[in-house]
Structures are given as structure tokens and as C-alpha cells.
Amino acid sequence: MTLHSLTLERVWRQAPRVDRALLALLALFAAVAALIPQQLQASLVFTVTSLVGIAPYLVASVGLAAYLKAAGADHLIARVFSGNPYAMIVTASLFGALSPFCSCGVIPLIAALLTMGVPIAPVMAFWLSSPVMDPGMFLLTAGAIGWGFAIAKTLAAFGMGLLGGLSTLGALRLRLFAQPLREGVGDGGCAAAPLRSPAETRWRFWREPARRGVFMGTAGETAVFLAKWLALAFALESLMVAYLPAEAVGTWLGGNSVWAIPLSVAVGVPAYLNGYAAVPVVAGLMETGMAPGAALAFMTAGAVTSIPAAVAVIALVRRAVFLWYVMLALTGSALVGVLYELALSW
């Protein structure tokens, strides 16, 4: 291994301290300046203009996420997974579709649920539905793509949860997945605290100084998180708009091609950036000819099977459970894309 490659490896390992999103954004603009300098100003203007345009939805998203955290709404998860298995699956799917958890952030919570003995069927329902949509992402999706697409994506999250939960329940009756967790997996760490010691939810959190502090801290962290990922996504979209042939997108992912949705599912896995960052990218793809059903399949596949989350899942559960999870994610993404196209044609 050369000295140059060792230096690059060391920089990437230290990237979490530097912030990988900002590092990627700076590297992207540096590459544009070096390779296609004529595009640099256009990309900068496009990125800033797009951020300003989506700012109202960004503010609403940040405020909603901070409110739910300060009010202690995460403690309500402890009440979801109890009762009849079918009722648990429906409730878990609905809660997952509406909960403010991303594909990576849901992993510790899943570990806590499984190690506490919660059946894997409702956990799988929550696992599949949660990364696809949350309240903040709903607002951003509605602003960037449209209310109809945002509603369809929410229904897709709920439907994927039902598919995963009911399928897993059937597998359990065949005596599969009796021991889902790998040996040595702990009790979920700090994410399990709301489950082990449920606290009271205070919707009027501003009456307590500690919760006001949580609100401000969460709002600041969420704003920075969303702003940097959206900036990276808009920068990528500027290049896509400038150099991605519209006829290629129309041929591969648009029109009535039978391969549009399966290809979108396949491309969605490695192309996924972040649940929020994917919104403007998909909006750009749709403007260049991507079919709505293919766009929905692309977003759901990427959200559920993102590479960071997949790495965490592999470390958490046994191989059979991981393969089952991936199969459900890909099948569900293709299915919701087909159903959305059929609904639009009707």
C-alpha cells in the first residue's frame, strides 16, 4: 500500500470528526472546480437557490423533530409492541411510518426490542416501515415533489411494514428465526432506556427547563444535519441536471418500460445518499423523465437498504434474518412502485 493511499485511508477514518457530509461537499466542489470549472458557479447558485426554496419545509421539519424529542414521544414506543400479533404488526407498521427514525437511527432501538423478547414479526414491520418516511421527511417530500407523492410514500411505508410483519409471522409458524440476534449482542444501549424505564410524555414541554434545553439542542443538531445533507444532494442534482441525458433516464427508468421499476430498485441501493438528501435527487430525476412508480421504488429501496444501515444490520442479526430483511425490502419496494403506477393509470 502506498503512502498516498495510507494518507487517504487515515483521512477517511478520521472523517467522522471532520464531518463526512461536509467533507464530501467540499470534495465535490473542489472536483468540479478542477475538472469542469465552467460548471462551478452554476452548481453553487443552484445549491443555494434550492436551499432557500425549500427553507420553509426545512424549518417545519426541524421544529417537528425537536418537539417530538423534547416531549418524550419516543417513550410511546414501549406501548406499541404488546397484544395480539396481528394488531401488533398493524400498529408497528403505522407507528414506523410516522416515527422520526432514519434507517441507521432505528438500529439500536431494534436491538433493544429484540433483546427484550419482543416478537420479531412486529419488530420487522417497524424495521421496514420506519426508514421510509417520517413527519419531517413528509413535509420535505411534499415541498420538493408534491403532496400526492408524499402521501403515496407514507402509504408505501405502512404497506411495506404490513408485508414484512405478516410474512415474518408466517415464517415464525414454520419455526424459522427462533434466535434472530447474533450471539453477544447487548441490550440496545442508551436507545433502550425509553423501553426499560418509560417516562411520561409531556406535550407542553416548554414548562420544564430541561425539556426546553432538549428542544433547542435537537433543533440545532437537526438543522445542521439536514442542511449539510441537502446541500450535498442539491450539489449532486446540479450536476445531474447539467450532464445526465434526459433521454437515458426516460429509457431506463421512465415510460412504460417493464424494467423501469426493477432497475430503480436495483439502482436505489447503491445510489442512496440519505433519506432527506434523496428527496431533491429524486425530484431532479422525475423532471428528466423518471416514472413516478420507479421514483417511489427507488426511494423506498434506498431508504430501507442503505449501506450504513445494512452494515449495522449484519452486525446485529443472524445471516438468515438479514437475507430475509433484504428480500422483503427489495420485494416490497418493487411492489409499491408497481401499485403506484397502476393507481396513477387508473
C-alpha positions in Angstrom: 0.0 0.0 0.0 1.5 3.4 -1.0 2.0 6.4 1.3 -0.7 8.3 -0.6 -3.3 5.6 -0.1 -2.4 5.3 3.6 -2.9 9.1 3.9 -6.3 8.9 2.2 -7.3 6.0 4.4 -6.3 7.9 7.6 -8.3 10.9 6.5 -11.4 8.8 5.8 -11.2 7.1 9.2 -11.0 10.5 10.9 -13.8 11.8 8.8 -16.5 11.5 11.5 -14.6 14.1 13.5 -14.4 16.4 10.4 -18.0 15.5 9.3 -18.2 13.3 6.2 -21.1 15.2 4.6 -19.2 18.5 4.7 -16.0 16.7 3.6 -17.9 15.2 0.6 -19.5 18.5 -0.3 -16.1 20.3 -0.3 -14.5 17.5 -2.2 -17.3 17.6 -4.8 -17.0 21.4 -5.4 -13.2 21.0 -5.5 -13.5 18.3 -8.2 -15.9 20.5 -10.1 -13.6 23.4 -9.9 -10.7 21.3 -11.1 -12.4 19.2 -13.8 -15.3 21.3 -15.1 -14.7 24.9 -13.9 -17.4 26.3 -16.2 -19.9 24.4 -14.1 -18.8 25.6 -10.6 -20.8 28.9 -10.5 -23.9 27.3 -11.8 -23.7 24.5 -9.3 -23.1 26.9 -6.4 -26.1 29.1 -7.5 -28.3 26.0 -8.0 -27.4 24.7 -4.5 -28.1 28.0 -2.7 -31.3 28.7 -4.6 -32.6 25.2 -3.9 -31.9 25.5 -0.2 -33.6 28.9 0.0 -36.6 27.5 -1.9 -37.1 24.5 0.5 -36.3 26.5 3.6 -39.9 26.7 4.9 -40.2 23.0 4.8 -36.8 22.6 6.4 -37.8 24.9 9.3 -41.1 22.9 9.8 -39.2 19.6 9.7 -36.6 20.8 12.3 -39.3 22.2 14.6 -41.4 19.0 14.5 -38.4 16.7 15.2 -37.3 18.8 18.1 -40.9 19.0 19.5 -41.2 15.2 19.4 -37.9 14.7 21.2 -38.5 17.3 23.9 -42.0 16.0 24.6 -40.6 12.5 25.1 -42.7 10.9 22.3 -40.1 8.2 21.8 -41.3 6.6 25.1 -44.6 5.8 23.4 -42.8 3.0 21.5 -43.0 0.9 24.7 -46.8 0.7 24.3 -46.8 -0.3 20.6 -45.5 -3.8 20.9 -48.0 -5.5 23.1 -51.1 -7.6 22.5 -52.4 -9.7 19.6 -49.7 -10.4 17.0 -51.8 -9.1 14.1 -52.7 -6.0 16.0 -49.0 -5.5 16.9 -48.0 -5.7 13.2 -50.6 -3.2 12.1 -49.7 -0.8 15.0 -45.9 -1.3 14.5 -46.3 -0.6 10.7 -48.3 2.6 11.4 -46.0 3.8 14.1 -43.0 3.1 12.0 -44.4 5.1 9.0 -45.0 8.1 11.3 -42.0 7.8 13.7 -39.0 10.2 13.3 -36.3 7.4 12.9 -33.9 7.0 10.0 -32.5 3.7 8.6 -29.4 4.0 10.8 -31.0 5.5 13.9 -33.6 2.7 14.2 -30.9 0.0 14.6 -30.2 0.5 18.4 -34.0 0.6 19.0 -34.4 -2.7 17.1 -31.7 -4.3 19.2 -33.4 -3.2 22.4 -36.8 -4.6 21.2 -35.4 -7.9 20.2 -33.2 -8.4 23.3 -36.2 -7.6 25.5 -38.1 -10.5 23.9 -40.4 -8.6 21.6 -41.5 -11.0 18.8 -39.6 -10.4 15.5 -42.7 -10.1 13.4 -43.9 -6.7 14.7 -40.2 -5.7 15.0 -39.7 -6.5 11.3 -42.8 -4.4 10.5 -41.4 -1.4 12.3 -37.9 -2.1 10.9 -39.1 -1.9 7.3 -41.6 1.0 7.6 -39.6 3.3 9.8 -36.8 4.4 7.5 -39.1 5.0 4.5 -41.0 8.0 6.0 -41.2 10.3 9.0 -43.1 13.6 9.7 -40.1 15.8 8.7 -39.4 13.9 5.5 -43.1 14.0 4.6 -43.0 17.8 4.6 -39.8 18.0 2.6 -41.1 15.4 0.1 -44.4 17.4 -0.3 -42.4 20.6 -0.9 -39.9 19.2 -3.4 -42.0 16.6 -5.3 -45.7 17.1 -4.3 -48.3 16.2 -1.8 -49.6 13.2 -3.8 -46.1 11.6 -3.9 -45.6 12.3 -0.2 -48.9 10.6 0.7 -48.0 7.6 -1.6 -44.7 7.2 0.1 -46.3 7.2 3.5 -48.8 4.5 2.4 -45.8 2.6 0.9 -44.1 2.7 4.3 -47.2 1.3 6.0 -47.7 -1.3 3.3 -44.1 -2.5 3.5 -44.4 -2.8 7.3 -47.5 -5.0 6.9 -45.8 -7.1 4.2 -42.8 -7.7 6.3 -44.6 -8.3 9.6 -47.2 -10.7 8.2 -44.6 -12.6 6.1 -42.3 -12.9 9.2 -45.2 -14.1 11.3 -45.8 -16.9 8.7 -42.1 -17.8 8.8 -42.2 -18.0 12.6 -45.0 -20.5 12.4 -42.7 -22.6 10.2 -40.2 -22.3 13.2 -37.8 -20.0 11.4 -35.9 -17.2 13.0 -36.3 -18.5 16.5 -33.0 -16.8 17.5 -32.8 -13.6 15.4 -29.9 -11.9 17.2 -26.2 -12.8 16.9 -24.5 -14.1 20.0 -23.1 -11.4 22.2 -25.4 -8.6 21.1 -26.2 -6.4 24.1 -29.4 -4.8 25.3 -29.6 -1.9 22.9 -27.5 0.6 25.0 -28.9 4.0 25.6 -31.6 3.6 22.9 -33.2 1.0 25.2 -33.7 3.5 28.0 -37.2 4.5 26.9 -38.2 0.9 26.9 -36.7 -0.1 30.2 -37.8 2.9 32.1 -40.8 4.5 30.3 -41.1 8.2 31.2 -44.2 10.4 30.9 -44.8 12.2 27.6 -45.2 16.0 28.1 -46.7 17.6 25.1 -46.4 21.0 26.8 -42.7 20.5 27.3 -41.8 24.2 27.4 -42.9 24.3 31.0 -39.8 22.4 32.0 -36.3 24.0 31.6 -34.6 20.6 30.9 -37.0 19.8 28.1 -36.6 23.3 26.6 -32.9 22.5 26.5 -33.6 19.3 24.7 -35.7 21.1 22.2 -33.0 23.7 21.5 -30.3 21.1 21.3 -32.3 18.8 19.0 -33.3 21.7 16.8 -29.7 22.8 16.3 -28.4 19.3 15.6 -31.3 18.5 13.2 -30.9 21.8 11.3 -27.2 21.2 10.8 -27.8 17.6 9.8 -30.5 18.4 7.3 -28.7 21.5 5.8 -25.5 19.7 5.1 -27.1 16.6 3.5 -29.5 18.7 1.5 -26.6 20.9 0.3 -24.7 17.8 -0.9 -27.8 16.5 -2.6 -28.6 19.8 -4.4 -25.0 20.0 -5.5 -25.2 16.5 -7.0 -28.6 17.4 -8.5 -27.0 20.4 -10.2 -24.5 18.1 -12.0 -27.3 15.6 -12.8 -29.4 18.3 -14.4 -26.4 19.6 -16.4 -25.0 16.3 -17.6 -27.5 13.4 -17.2 -29.1 12.8 -20.5 -32.9 13.1 -20.2 -33.4 10.5 -22.9 -31.4 7.9 -21.0 -33.5 8.4 -17.9 -36.7 8.2 -19.9 -35.5 5.0 -21.5 -34.2 3.2 -18.4 -36.4 4.5 -15.6 -39.4 6.1 -17.3 -42.2 5.5 -19.7 -43.8 2.1 -19.8 -40.6 0.0 -19.7 -41.2 -3.2 -17.8 -37.6 -2.8 -16.5 -38.1 0.7 -15.0 -39.2 -0.3 -11.5 -36.9 -3.4 -11.1 -33.9 -1.3 -12.3 -34.9 1.6 -10.0 -34.9 -0.9 -7.0 -31.5 -2.2 -8.0 -30.0 1.3 -8.5 -31.6 2.6 -5.4 -29.5 0.5 -3.0 -26.0 1.8 -4.0 -27.2 5.2 -5.1 -28.8 6.0 -1.8 -27.4 9.1 0.0 -29.7 9.8 2.9 -33.5 9.8 3.4 -33.6 13.6 3.2 -30.9 14.0 0.7 -32.6 11.6 -1.7 -35.7 13.9 -2.0 -34.2 16.6 -4.2 -32.2 14.0 -6.2 -35.4 12.1 -7.0 -37.2 15.4 -7.8 -34.5 16.0 -10.4 -34.8 12.5 -11.8 -38.5 12.9 -12.2 -38.0 16.2 -14.0 -35.8 14.4 -16.5 -38.3 11.7 -17.2 -38.3 9.2 -14.3 -41.7 7.5 -13.9 -43.4 8.1 -10.5 -43.6 4.4 -9.7 -39.9 3.9 -10.4 -39.1 7.0 -8.3 -41.1 5.6 -5.4 -39.4 2.2 -5.7 -36.0 3.9 -5.9 -36.6 5.9 -2.7 -38.0 3.1 -0.7 -35.3 0.6 -1.7 -32.6 3.1 -0.9 -34.1 4.0 2.4 -34.5 0.5 3.8 -31.3 -1.0 2.4 -28.8 1.9 2.7 -25.3 0.7 3.0 -24.6 2.1 6.6 -27.8 0.6 7.9 -27.1 -2.7 6.1 -23.7 -2.9 7.8 -25.3 -2.4 11.2 -28.0 -5.0 10.5 -25.4 -7.6 9.6 -23.6 -6.9 12.9 -26.9 -7.2 14.8 -28.8 -10.2 13.5 -28.0 -13.6 12.1 -27.4 -14.0 8.4 -30.8 -15.7 7.7 -32.6 -12.8 9.2 -30.5 -10.3 7.3 -31.2 -12.0 4.0 -34.9 -12.2 4.8 -34.9 -8.4 5.6 -33.2 -7.6 2.3 -35.6 -9.8 0.3 -38.6 -8.2 2.0 -37.2 -4.7 1.4 -36.5 -5.3 -2.3 -39.7 -7.1 -3.0 -41.8 -4.5 -1.1 -40.1 -1.6 -2.9 -40.8 -3.2 -6.3 -44.4 -3.9 -5.3 -45.2 -0.4 -4.1 -43.7 1.0 -7.3 -46.0 -1.2 -9.4 -49.1 -0.4 -7.3 -48.4 3.3 -7.5 -48.1 3.2 -11.3 -51.3 1.3 -11.5 -53.1 3.8 -9.2 -51.9 6.7 -11.4 -53.0 4.9 -14.6 -56.5 4.4 -13.1 
